[in-house]
Each structure stands twice: as C-alpha cells, then as structure tokens.
Amino acid sequence: MDFFDLLSLIGGLSLFLFGMNVMGQALERRAGNRMQALLGKLTNNRFFGFFTGLIVTSIIQSSSATTVMVVGFVNSGLMTLRQAINVIMGANVGTTVTAWILSLGGIDSNNFFVQLLKPSSFTPVLALIGVVLLLFCKSNKKKDTGTILLGFATLIFGMEAMTGAVSGLSDVPAFREIFLLFRNPFLGMLAGTILTAIIQSSSASVGILQALAHTGQVTYGAAIPIIMGQNIGTCITAILSSVGANKNAKRAAFVHLSFNVIGTAVWLTTFSIVKAIFAPAILNEAASLVGIAVCHSSFNILCTLLLFPLSGLLEKLANKMVPDAKVPEKVVELDERLLSTPAVALERAHTLTVDMARLSADTLFLGLDAIESGPTPEISRKIRENEDQTDHYEDILGTYLVKLSGYSVGEREGAEAAMLLRLISDFERIADHGVNLVESAEELKDKSLSFSEGAAHELSVLLKAVREILSRAISAFVEEDLSAASLVEPLEEVIDGLKEEIRARHIARLQSGTCTIEAGFILTDLLTDLERVSDHCSNVAACIIDTAQNSLSLHASTRALRRDVAEFEKNEAVFAEKYSLSAR
C-alpha cells in the first residue's frame, strides 16, 4: 500500500461517511410521517415498543438518531423511561440492517443475474435515477427519494474505494500483526469502541470493518470483539444529547449505555471462555462480509434476549445512578433535540398548538361567561392565568417553528409549519380578547352599571353567535374538519352584520335616553372585541383550508369559500335566521 492508496482510502472513507449521512437525513425526511405515526402510538407494551424501535431504526438506518429522538421524547415528557428502554433495545437490532446491505458486495459469481445483485452493479442505475429525481422533479418527496438513492450510491462508491485502497494490505506483515493484536478480546473491543465513538455510527464502523475484511486478514476472532465494542461506542451520541436534559432523559441515555456495556461484558466474557477452552477453528478463519453481518446481528439479538426480560432492573439501575433532583425539574415542552427529525418535531409543535387552541377557547368562553353571569374572582384569575400561558405558548412555538424552518423539511411539513406560525398569533389574540371581556364585566360590576333590556337581549344573541363560531373554528383545527371550517366564514359575515345592527340600535337608544353614555362605551368595547374574535376565527378557518389546498394565500381561501355562492348564501341565511335580533 503506497501513498496514493492512502489517499484513495481517505477519499473512500470520506465518501462512505458522507453518503451514509446524506442518505440517513433524507430517509428521516421521507419517512417522517411513518415515524410520527409509529412513535405516536407507543404504549407500555414491551413488545410493541421493541418492534417500534426496530422498525424506525431500520427505516432511517441509524440507531443513534433513534436514541437521540427517544432522549428528546423523554425530556419532553412524551415518553416514559420504561417505554424508552424497549425502543432502545429495538433500535439496537434495527441498526444491523446496514451491514446486511453492504454484505451484498461480497457476492462472487460468474452468473449474470447473481452479479446484478452486487451493489456495484445496480448502484450506477440508482445514481442515475437519483440525479433525475433530484434535478428534474419539483416534488420534495421525489427530491428526497433522489437524495436517498444518491446517498446510497455515494456510500457504495466510497465502500468500493476503501476496499480497493486496502486490498494491497493483504501482503503487508505489519497489517497482519495489527489484527493478530486484536485477537485479544479486550483490545479488539476497545478499538471498536474508540472508532465508533469518533464517527458516532456503529453502522459506519461495521461498514469500515467489512471493507478491511476484503484483505482476508480480518479473522472472526478479531472481528467479533470489535463488533462488540462498536455497540458501546455508538452510545456517545445519546450521552452527548442528554447533556443539559432533565433527569429522565439522562436516565434514557444511561439505559442505552448500560444495555450495551452489560451485554458486551457478558458476551465478551462468554466469547473469551469459549475461545480459551474450545478454541473453535472458525475464529482463525478470514471473516467474510456476510459473516460480519451475521455476527453483528447475532450479537445485538443475543444482548436483547439477555436483557429484555430484565428491563425493569435496567430502569431501577438508571433511577439509582441518576437520582431525583432536589428541586422539581421543569418539563421541556419543545425539545430542540427533536429538530434533527423535522417531521417528529413538527408533530410535537402541532400537539402543543392544539393545547394552545383549546386553552385560548376556554379563556374566551370564560370571558363570555363573565359578561353573561357577572365576573367572579375565580373566573378573573383563571382568565388571566390562561392568557399568560397562551403568551408563553406563542413565544416558544414561534421560536421553535422558526428554528424548524432552518432544517430541510418536506413540502407537506413546510406548509404545516407555516400554518402553525399563522395560527398561534390568532389563538393568542383570542385569549387577549377574553381578558378584555372580563375587564369590561369587572367595569360594569365596579361601577354598578347595567345594559337596557334591549341591549342585554341583543348582546346575548351576539354572544351565542361568537360561542358557535369559536367552537367551529377550534373544531376545524383540532379535528382537521374542513366542513366545520367552511361554515366559519358565513357565520363571520352574520356576526359583522349583528355588530353594525346593534351599534345602530344603541345609537337610537342613546337618542331616546333609554341607555346611558357610560354603559354605551362598555357596550362599544364589547362589540369591537366580539367582532375581532370572529375575525380571528375566520383567519383560523381560512388557514386550515389554505393548507388543505396547499395554498398560503388568505385571500385565495376566502375566495374559495365564496366560490359556491349558492351554498355560501344558504349557510349565511341559516345563521342570520338563527341569530336574528328580532327573535325573542
């Protein structure tokens, strides 16, 4: 192996790691919805949690990414430590898929059809398809698919470059001596741990081991301890991710580490005893690519079989090693660790926005109750607490969604993020109007003022209409109900008309002396707040319809709502009759 072979090795390794990284990121984006659905259905069923971790990791080809997500979920309170343990075990098995894909490079046959199974045969075709999808397609999903294919092609070309560069090492005595040294199980395990900790990917380090196996100098006796060490090295990603997290997130990272350390200690000891007593001849044979994949999978499955029944003990060990904090920890509502998987981060942001929407509606409904029945200290306090919480939601959600926009997201995710950014402002303003309503109610009570009988009746009709429009708007968002959204705009038109009619009647009462000017000021403020609430509800409905139609134009959605003029006018007439001021 000369200087130029060394350059080829460096270039091949760089391409291999780059291809794996690009492919993994694209797989996360492409499979985001699937991961979102799987992780959203987690229960305390151990087997379901295990298979969830296995499937998610098989999809995104990275146990480190899955574990980081798990740490983020635990830190956000979305997943318990017990659930996390099962997912982590599944992730360890799922990560072995990469080694099996790379093992196809070891196929050796003169048969044309068998040769087609080698990655070097079909990779150029995948690369061509990937380029076409990436350069000539407008759909983000197709672009992500193209990126996956190109990342895989780059990975394989890097693997072949490494294989070619190290092929000359088969005749180098020093290289042979290195792997004779690794026959010491502890040194082999240590080498695998250090290499994997540096590149933070057990899949990548197994791939490098498979490339070195092409020299014929890597025996099973040397490869098996290295593979065991790789499982410990991959824990570094979760450990780094848990820095600054709460105690449960640290416990999840500790479980990942303890699972691999205990499994490695038990099976490395078993391996050493078997080697010393029985000295199996296979340990001195050159490891094949398929053989390394078998060893990788077998080791991870054996670790799971050993520790799966002991998951409760792992949980107790983690609780003991990471004790409860003396001061209660604050739950992280939006964990930035999840941003590395945009689809999952977006789902978390959506869930929190749903909470904000419901809280905002509750605040407004309490304000309406205060107008109808009079304010109480409890209602006033609750409204102001809710409004402070919606302000908090707007701050953290706005910041989180802006950060999320800096990541590469799919077309659907981008549209939903834009929708949420628009909605949180409307929900915050609705809660503000709840505070305005209770302040008006308090002013009426403090000044011993009351509305005339006519004004009270008219206001009660308007309050009922506002209750309905808010209920429909919140239902449209929370339940993704487009039919509810389509009824918001006709009702908003009716509410606008009610406001103007009540204002006109109020002026007439002022002129006749049946209403006081002071009470009239409060009534005017109430009319303004209620009309603006209906405007925000209209914005919410329009935003939901925009997103469903992949449009971000508020005016476009309003036109769409009005497109069926007959249906719009029919709904408007129904609401106008329902909320007629003349009806007693």
N, C-alpha and C positions, 0 to 999 in steps of 0.2 A: 504494500500500500504506500503510494508516494504522496507528495504534496497536493497534486491535483485530485487524487482520490479523496483526500481530506476535505478539499473544497467542495467536491461533489457530495460528500457526506453531510457537510454543514448545510449546503443548499437543499439537499433532500430532506433533512430533518426540519428545516425551516418551512418547506412546502408542506410537509406532513402535518406539522403543528398548526400552520395557518389554515390548511384545508379542513382539519378537524374542528377548529374554532369557528370558521365561516359556516360549515355545514351544521354544526350544533346550534348556532344562533338562528339560522334560517329554519331549522327544524322546530325550534321553540316558537318562532313566529307562526309557522304554518300549522303547527299542532296546538296552538294556544287554546282554541275553543275546546278541543278534546281534553286537554289537561284541566282546563277550567271546570268542565263537566265532571271529570273523574274526581278531582280533589274536592269539589263542592259536595260530593255525596259520601264523604268519609263518615264512617260510623265507628263505634268501639269494637266492631267485629274484627278480630285479629287477622283472619284470612283475607277479608276484603281489603284491609289496609295494606297487607303484604302484596297482594296482586296489583293494587293501585300503584304502589311504588315500583313494582316490576314493570308494569305497562308504561308508565310515564317515562321511566328511565330508558326503556327500550326505544321509545319514540324519539326522545331528544338526545339519546346516546351519551348521557353524562350523569353519573351518579352524584358528582359534585354539585351540578346545577339543581338536581332534585333535592339534595340535602340542604342546600342554601335556601331553596324555596320553603322547605319544611321548617328551618330555623326562623324564617320570616313569618310563617303562619303561626308558629308557636309564640313568637314575640308579639304578634298582633292579637293573640287570644282566639284565633280561628281554629286552632288545633290543640288538643291536649297532648301532654308528653307521652301518654300511653299510645295514642294514635300515631304519633311521630315515630315511636320505636318500630312499629310494624311497617310503616312506609320505608324507613331507612333500611330495614332488612330486605325488603323487596327491591330497593334501589341497588343494593349490592349484587343481587343476582341479575338484574336487568342490564347492568353495565357490561356484562360478559358478551353481549351481542356483537360488539365491535370486533372482538378477537375472532369470532366465527366468520365475519365478513372478510377480514383480512386473510384468514386462513385459506380462502379460495385461491390466493396467489400461489399456493404450494401445489396446485393441481399439475400433474406431469403425465401427459398422454399425447399420443400422435393422432388420436381420433379428433376429427374436425369439430364435432359437436361438443365433445368434452372440453376442447380448447376454448370454445366460446364461453364456457363458464368462468374462465380466468378473468379477473378484473382488468388485466392488461389488454384483453380482447374487446370487452364491451365498454370500457371506460371512455375511449375516444368518441364512441357514439353518444354516450351520456353527456360528454363535454359539449359536443355539437348541439344537442338538444337544449342543454342548459344555456348556451350562448344565444340561441334563437329565442328562447323564452325570456331571457334577461334583457335582450336588446330590442326585440320587436313586439313584445306584448305590453299592453298598458295595465293589465290587471296586476295588482300587487301580489295576489295569490300565485299567479303564474310566474311572476318575477321571483318570488320566494322559492318556488319549485325549481326554477332555473338555478338559483343560487345554491340550493341543496345539491343539485347534480354537479355543478362546477366545483363546489367544496369537496364532494366525494372524489371527483376526478383529480383535483389537486392533491388530495390525501394519497390516492393510489400512486400518482406520478412521484410524489415525494417518497413513498414507500419503496418504489422500484429504484429510485435514485440512491436511496440508502443501501438497498440490497446490492446494487451494482458496485457501490463505493467500498463496501466492506467485504466483497467477495474475495479480494486478494488476501484478506486476513487469515484465510484458512491455512495458508502456508507460513504464517508468522508465528514462531515459537512463543514470543512474548504474549501474544494474544491468547494462545492456548493456555499459558501459565496463569493468566488472569482468571479464566473460567475454572481452572483447576483450584484456584484460591477460593472461588465462590462455592466450591463444593462443601466448604464449611458452612453449615446451615445458617449460623448466626450472621456471618459476613454477607452471605447472599441476601438474607432478609434485610440487613442494614443497607445494602446497596440499592435494593428495590425501594426501600422507604425514602432514601435521600433523593433518588432520581424522580420519583413520583411527587414528592413534596416540592421539588423545584419546578416541574412543569404543571403541577396541580391537575393531573389527569391520569387515572390508572389505565384508562383505555389507550391513551397515547403511549404510556410507558410499556404496556404489553405489546403494542404495535412495534415499538423500537426493539423489544426483545425478540419479536418474530423476525424482524429484519436481520438481526445478528444471527438468528438461528440458521439463516441461509448459508453461513460459513461452514456449518457442520461441526463447529467447536462447542456449541452450547448443548450440554447434556441435560437430561431430565433432572439429574442430581443437583445441577447448578440452577436450572430454571425454576424449579418448584419453590425453593426458599425465596428467590427474587420475587416471584408472583405473590407470595405471602406478604412480603414487605411492601409491595405496591399497594396492598389494601390499607396498610397503616398510613402510608404517605399521602393517600388521597384525602385523608381526614383533615389535612391542613386547611383546605378551603372552607370547610364548615367551622373550624376553630376560629379562623380569621373573621368569618362572617358573624360569629357570635360576640365579638368584641363590642362592648357598648350596648349589648342587648340585655333584656331582663333575665331573671334567674331561670325561667323555664326554657328560654332559647339557649342559654348556656348549657342547661341540662340536656337538651336535644343534641347539641354538638358533642357533649361528653358521652352520650349514649353511642353516637356514631363512632367515636374514638374507642370506647371500651369494648364495643361489639367486635371491632376489627382486632384490637390488641388481644383480647381474651381468645378469640377464635384462632389468631395466629399463634399465640403461646401454646394452646392445646394441641393444634395440629402440627406445629413445628416440632414440639416435643415428641409427638407420636411418630412423625417422619424421621426424626433423629434416632429414635429407638429402633424402628424397623430397619433403618439403614445400617445401624451398628450391629444388630443381631442377625438379620436375614440377608443383608447386602444384596438386594434384588439386582439382577443383571441389567434390567431396563434403565436403572439410574445412570449407567455408564454409556447408554446409547445416545446418539445425537437426537436432540429434540426437533420434531417437525412443526410446521406452522399449525397444523390441525392438533397435534399433541399439546402444544402450548394452550390452544383454545380450550381443549378438554380439561387440562389442569386448572386453568383459570376458572372455568365454570364449576368444576368439581369442588374446588376449594371453597368458593363462595356458597355453594349449596350445602356443603358439609358444615360450614360455620352457621348457616341458618338453621339446619337440623339440630345443631348442638344448642343454640341459644334461643330459638323461637319459643320453646316451652318455658324458658327462663326470663321472658320479657319483663315479668313482674319484678324479678330480682334486679334486672338492669335498671328499672325505674327507681327502686329503692336505693340502689347504689348511687344513681345520679342525684337523687334528693339529698343523700348524705354528703356527697362530695361537693354539691353546690347548695348550701343551706339557705333557708329563707332569709330575706333581708330583714333587718330590724325595723326599717321604715317601709311601709307599704309601697310597692312599685306602681308606677303609672302605666296603664296599658297603652301600648303604641297602636294608635288606630290605623295608621297608614305606614307600613314598614317599607323603607326605601330598598331593602334587600329584594323585594318583590319586583322592583322596576327592571331587574335583569330579565324578567319574563313578563313582557308588557301585557299580554292577554290576561294573566293572572292578576297583575297589579290593577288593570282596568276593572276587572270584576270586583275587586275589593273596593275600589273607588265608587263603583256603581252601587254596591251594597250600602256604603256609608251615605251616599246621596239619597238612597231610599229612606234611610233613617232620618236624614235631614228633612226630606219632603214631609214625612209623617209628623215630625216634630213641629215643622212650620205650620202645617194644617191644624194641629192640636192647639198651637198658640193662637191662631186666628179664631178658631172655634171658641176658645175661652174668652177672647175679646168680644165676640158676638154675644156670648152668654152674659158678659158683664153689662152690655148695653141693654139686653132684654130683661135681665133679672136684678141688675144692680151689682156693683163691684163688692167683693169681699177681700179681706187681707190675704187670704189663701190664694184666691184667683190672681190677684195683682202680683203676688210674689212669684207664683208659678209662671205667669206670662213673661215676666222679666228674666227669670232663670232660663226659660226656653229660648228667649231671644238672644241671650248671651251665648247659649250653646250653638244656635244657628250661626251666629257670627264666627264662633270657633270653627264650625264645620266649613264655612265659606273660606276661611283663611287656609286651613290645612288642605282642603280639597283643591282649591285654586293653585296652591304651591305644588302639590303633588301632580296634578294634571299637566301643569306647565313643564315640570321635570320629565314627565312621561312623554311629552311631545318631542323631547330631545332624543328619544330612542327610536329605533326603526320599528314602526308598527304597521300592521296591515291596513287595508282600505277600510274595512268594517270597524276596526278598533279606532282608527283615526276619526271616523265620523262620530263614533260614540263618545270619544273623549271631547270632541268639540261640542257635542250636545250637552254633556255634563257641565262643561265650563259655562255654557249659557244658562243652564237650569239653576245652578247654585245661586246665581245672582237673583233670579226671580224668587226662589224659595226664601232667601234671606230678607228680601224686601217684604214678602208676605208676612213674615214674623214681625218685622218692624211695624207694619200696619196693625198687627194685633196689639202691640204696645200703645200705638196711637188711639186705638179704640178704648182700651181700658183707661187711658188718661182722660179721654172725653167723658167716660162713665164716671170717673172719680170727680171730674169738674162739676158734672151735673149734681152729684151727691153732695159735694162740699158746699156748693152754692145754693143747695135746695131748689134746683130748677127742675122743670118738667116740660115735656112737649105737650102741645094741644092734642086733643083726641084724634084729630085728622092726621097730624104729623106722626103721632105714635103708630097709627094704623099703616100709613104709607111706609114708614121706616121698617115695620115688621115684615111687610111684603118684600122689601129690598133685601133685608137680612136673610130671608128664606132663599131668595134667588142666589145670593152670594154663597150661602151654605152649599147649594147644589152645584154651582159652577166650580167651587173649590174641590168638592168631593169628586166630581167628574175629572178634573184636571189631575188630581193626585192619583186616582184610579188609572187614568190613562198612562201615567208614567210608571207606577209601581207594577201594574199588571200588564203593561205594554198593550193596552186596549185601544186600538185605533178607532173603534166605534164610539167609545166614550170621548175620545179626542175630537171627533168630528162634530159632536154636539156642543162643544165649548163655545165655538165662535158664534153660532146663532144665539145662544144664551147671553153671550157678552154684548151683542147688539141690543138685546132686550134690556139688559141692565143699564146700558148707556141711555136708552130711552127713558127708563124709570128715573134715573138721576135727574135728567132735564125736566121731566114732568113734575117730580117732587119739588125741585127748585122753583119752578114756575108757581106751583100751588103755595109754596112757602111765601113767596113774594106777595101773592094775593092775600094771604092771611096777615102778613105784616101790615098791608094797606088797610085791612079791615079791623086791625087791632086785636085779633084772636091769638096772636103769637108774639112773644117778646123778642126784642132785638138780641139780647144776651143769649137766650136759648137758640135763637136763629144762627148765631155764629157757630155754636157747637154742632148744630144740625148740618151746616155747610161743610164743616170739617169732616163730619162722619160721611157725608155723601162723597166727598173727594176721596177719602180712604177706601170706601167700599168700591167705588168705580175703578180705582187704581188696582185693587186686588183682582177685580175681574180682568183688567188688562194683563196683569201678570199671569193669570190662569190662561188667557188667550195665547200669551207667549209660550207657555209650557206646552199647550196642545199643538201649536204650530211647530215647535221644535221637535216634538215626537214624530209628527207627520213628515217633517223635513228629513229626519234621519231615516225613517222607513223608506222614503223615496230617494235616498242618497243625495239630498239637496240641502244646502246650508243657507238658503235664502228665506228669510222670514216672510217677505212679501210673496215669494213663489208659493209657499204653503198656504197663505191666506187666499191667494187666487185659486189654489187647488180646492180649498174648502168651499169656495163660492162657485166652482165650475159647474156643479149640478145646481143650477139656480132654483129649479123647482123643489128639490129636496131641501135646500137651504131655507127657502122661504116657508116651506111646510113646517120645518122644525122651529123656525123663528115664530111662526104663528101659534104653534102649540105652547111655546114658552110665554108668549105675550098674553095668551088667554089664561095660562096658569098663574101668572104673576100680574094680573090686572089690578090696578089701584081702585077701580070702581067696585070690585067684588068685596062684599062684606061677610 
